[in-house]
Amino acid sequence: MNEEIDDLPAATQDQGNAGLQEASRGPDLAAIRELVLRAHPDVVPELITGDTVEALLDSVEPARAAYERLVTSLGRPATPTVPAGGQRPVPVDPERLSPSEKIRRGLVR
């Protein structure tokens, strides 16, 4: 049986190996792309593309530069101001509540 494999032309063996590599390359590249996106949250995700690992990694810098241009042109998002805690709750006048709200509050207790 080994003789049969040895008799195959080298080109046929190479084509078989290339086919196996191409079949397994798709999911691996998708997983690598996801890892690149997780490692670099400061990129434009649509610009992380490529048919090889090197091409994916080479697309990081242009995607980061595009992200920085967008952030600069739009401005950084403002951090929301949160009021300081420790304030007492405002008392509620039960006479001003609707009957359904009174029932709801009674059931919650």
C-alpha positions as CSV (number, residue, x, y, z in Angstrom):
1,M,0.0,0.0,0.0
2,N,2.9,2.4,0.7
3,E,4.1,1.7,-2.8
4,E,0.8,3.1,-4.2
5,I,1.2,6.3,-2.3
6,D,4.9,6.6,-3.4
7,D,3.8,6.1,-7.0
8,L,1.5,9.1,-7.0
9,P,2.9,12.1,-8.6
10,A,4.2,14.8,-6.3
11,A,1.8,17.3,-7.8
12,T,-1.2,15.2,-6.9
13,Q,0.0,14.9,-3.3
14,D,0.5,18.7,-3.2
15,Q,-2.9,19.3,-4.6
16,G,-4.5,17.1,-1.9
17,N,-2.5,18.9,0.8
18,A,-3.5,22.3,-0.6
19,G,-7.2,21.3,-0.7
20,L,-7.0,20.2,3.0
21,Q,-5.4,23.5,3.9
22,E,-7.9,25.6,2.0
23,A,-10.8,23.7,3.6
24,S,-9.5,24.2,7.1
25,R,-8.4,27.8,6.4
26,G,-11.8,29.4,6.4
27,P,-12.9,28.8,10.0
28,D,-9.4,29.5,11.3
29,L,-9.3,32.9,9.6
30,A,-12.7,33.8,11.0
31,A,-11.5,32.8,14.5
32,I,-8.3,34.8,14.1
33,R,-10.3,37.8,12.8
34,E,-12.5,37.6,16.0
35,L,-9.4,37.4,18.1
36,V,-7.9,40.5,16.4
37,L,-11.2,42.4,16.9
38,R,-11.2,41.5,20.6
39,A,-7.6,42.5,21.0
40,H,-8.1,45.8,19.2
41,P,-11.4,47.4,20.2
42,D,-10.2,50.7,18.8
43,V,-10.5,49.7,15.1
44,V,-13.2,49.9,12.4
45,P,-14.3,46.2,12.3
46,E,-15.3,46.3,8.7
47,L,-11.7,47.2,7.7
48,I,-10.2,44.0,9.3
49,T,-10.0,41.8,6.3
50,G,-7.7,39.5,4.5
51,D,-7.2,36.0,3.0
52,T,-4.2,35.2,5.2
53,V,-3.2,35.8,8.8
54,E,-0.6,38.3,7.7
55,A,-3.2,40.2,5.7
56,L,-5.5,40.3,8.7
57,L,-2.7,41.6,10.9
58,D,-1.6,44.1,8.3
59,S,-5.2,45.5,8.2
60,V,-5.1,46.5,11.9
61,E,-3.1,49.7,11.5
62,P,-5.3,51.2,8.7
63,A,-8.4,50.2,10.6
64,R,-7.0,51.9,13.8
65,A,-6.1,55.1,11.9
66,A,-9.7,55.2,10.4
67,Y,-11.1,54.8,13.9
68,E,-9.0,57.6,15.2
69,R,-10.1,59.9,12.3
70,L,-13.8,59.1,13.1
71,V,-13.4,59.7,16.8
72,T,-11.6,63.0,16.0
73,S,-14.2,64.2,13.6
74,L,-17.2,63.2,15.8
75,G,-15.6,64.0,19.1
76,R,-15.2,61.7,22.1
77,P,-18.5,60.6,23.7
78,A,-19.1,62.6,26.9
79,T,-19.1,60.7,30.1
80,P,-22.5,60.7,31.7
81,T,-22.7,62.7,34.9
82,V,-24.1,60.6,37.8
83,P,-25.6,62.5,40.7
84,A,-23.9,61.9,44.1
85,G,-25.7,59.4,46.3
86,G,-27.1,59.9,49.7
87,Q,-30.1,61.9,48.8
88,R,-33.3,61.1,50.7
89,P,-36.2,59.9,48.6
90,V,-38.9,62.4,47.9
91,P,-42.1,61.7,50.0
92,V,-45.1,60.7,47.9
93,D,-48.5,62.1,48.7
94,P,-50.9,59.2,48.6
95,E,-53.8,61.4,47.8
96,R,-52.2,62.4,44.5
97,L,-51.7,58.8,43.3
98,S,-54.2,57.1,41.0
99,P,-56.2,54.1,42.3
100,S,-54.3,51.7,40.1
101,E,-50.9,53.1,41.4
102,K,-52.1,52.7,45.0
103,I,-53.0,49.0,44.2
104,R,-49.7,48.4,42.5
105,R,-47.7,49.9,45.4
106,G,-49.8,47.9,47.9
107,L,-49.1,44.6,46.1
108,V,-45.4,45.4,45.9
109,R,-45.2,45.7,49.7
